[in-house]
C-alpha cells in the first residue's frame, strides 16, 4: 500500500523562476519620449513581468548612465545632436548599443507663424532676418536692439547661437526654460498675431494646432554639420531617423526585455496622433499610452519575444 501510494504521489512543484531584472528606462523632457517610455513600461510589466523604473534625465547625461548600466535604455535619440556620443560610447568604447530605429522621422528647425509672411514674405528664408528691420521686429525688452530667438528646455541639443553668429544675424537666443514655457509663449504670440521666432521640432502636436512655417536655412550638408564641434556650423539641421540606445549588457541581463525594446517601432503619424491627444485633448501620457496599446495589439504583439 505504501508502495502504491508512493507511485501515485504528486510530483514536487517546479522551482520558481529567477527574479526578473528591473529595467531602468530614461525619460527625456519632451512628450514623445514620455509616451515611448509609458508604452514600453506597460508592455514590459504586464506582458513580460519585468519591474520597470523610469528616470527623467536630459539627453546628454543619459549616455554616461547607460554606458555604466545605471540606466538600461533610451527610446528616442535624435542623431543630429549626438555625433560625439555615438562615436565615443557606441563606436569607440562599445559600452552603448544602437538599438535600431524607433520609426518616426524627426526634424529640428526655426519656425514662425505663417501669418507673418503676409506682410513680411522675406522671412520665409534666413536672408530675411539679416536686416536691422527684422531684428527690430523680433526685439524684446530682454534683447534690446537684437531680435529674440526663443529656445525651450536648456537640456535640448541645439546650435542656434552658432548658426545665428555665423550667418551674421543680430539675434539673441533666449531660453524659455521648458517645452511648456516655450509653447505658452507661442500660444500668447499666436493669439495676438505677434512676431515670434523659435526653435522647435517635428513630429509634434503643435503643427496640428498652429499654422507655422519653417524658415529656410542654408542647406544641410555633412561638411557643414561637422563644424558643430568648432562652433562653425552655419546650415540647417538634418532630418533625424530617431533611434534607441541600450546598455551593452541588456541583452544578456534581460533578453526578453531587450527583444521587446529592440523590436519596438511605429511610424511618424502614430506618434503625432498620440502627442496630439496629450497636448491638445488634455489626456495624460499614461491614458494615451494605454489607449494605444488597447487598440494596437496587432502591432505590439510582434515586438514580443
HELIX and SHEET records of a PDB file:
HELIX    1   1 UNK A    2  UNK A    8  1                                   7    
HELIX    2   2 UNK A   31  UNK A   47  1                                  17    
HELIX    3   3 UNK A   62  UNK A   68  1                                   7    
HELIX    4   4 UNK A   79  UNK A   81  5                                   3    
HELIX    5   5 UNK A   83  UNK A   85  1                                   3    
HELIX    6   6 UNK A   86  UNK A   92  3                                   7    
HELIX    7   7 UNK A  116  UNK A  119  1                                   4    
HELIX    8   8 UNK A  121  UNK A  124  5                                   4    
HELIX    9   9 UNK A  126  UNK A  129  5                                   4    
HELIX   10  10 UNK A  132  UNK A  137  1                                   6    
HELIX   11  11 UNK A  160  UNK A  166  1                                   7    
HELIX   12  12 UNK A  179  UNK A  192  1                                  14    
HELIX   13  13 UNK A  206  UNK A  209  1                                   4    
HELIX   14  14 UNK A  222  UNK A  225  1                                   4    
HELIX   15  15 UNK A  226  UNK A  228  5                                   3    
HELIX   16  16 UNK A  250  UNK A  253  1                                   4    
HELIX   17  17 UNK A  255  UNK A  263  1                                   9    
HELIX   18  18 UNK A  268  UNK A  279  1                                  12    
HELIX   19  19 UNK A  285  UNK A  295  1                                  11    
HELIX   20  20 UNK A  297  UNK A  300  1                                   4    
HELIX   21  21 UNK A  301  UNK A  303  5                                   3    
SHEET    1   A 6 UNK A  52  UNK A  56  0                                        
SHEET    2   A 6 UNK A  23  UNK A  27  1                                        
SHEET    3   A 6 UNK A  73  UNK A  77  1                                        
SHEET    4   A 6 UNK A 239  UNK A 247 -1                                        
SHEET    5   A 6 UNK A  96  UNK A 113 -1                                        
SHEET    6   A 6 UNK A 197  UNK A 202 -1                                        
SHEET    1   B 6 UNK A  52  UNK A  56  0                                        
SHEET    2   B 6 UNK A  23  UNK A  27  1                                        
SHEET    3   B 6 UNK A  73  UNK A  77  1                                        
SHEET    4   B 6 UNK A 239  UNK A 247 -1                                        
SHEET    5   B 6 UNK A  96  UNK A 113 -1                                        
SHEET    6   B 6 UNK A 212  UNK A 214 -1                                        
SHEET    1   C 2 UNK A 147  UNK A 151  0                                        
SHEET    2   C 2 UNK A 171  UNK A 175  1                                        
END                                                                             
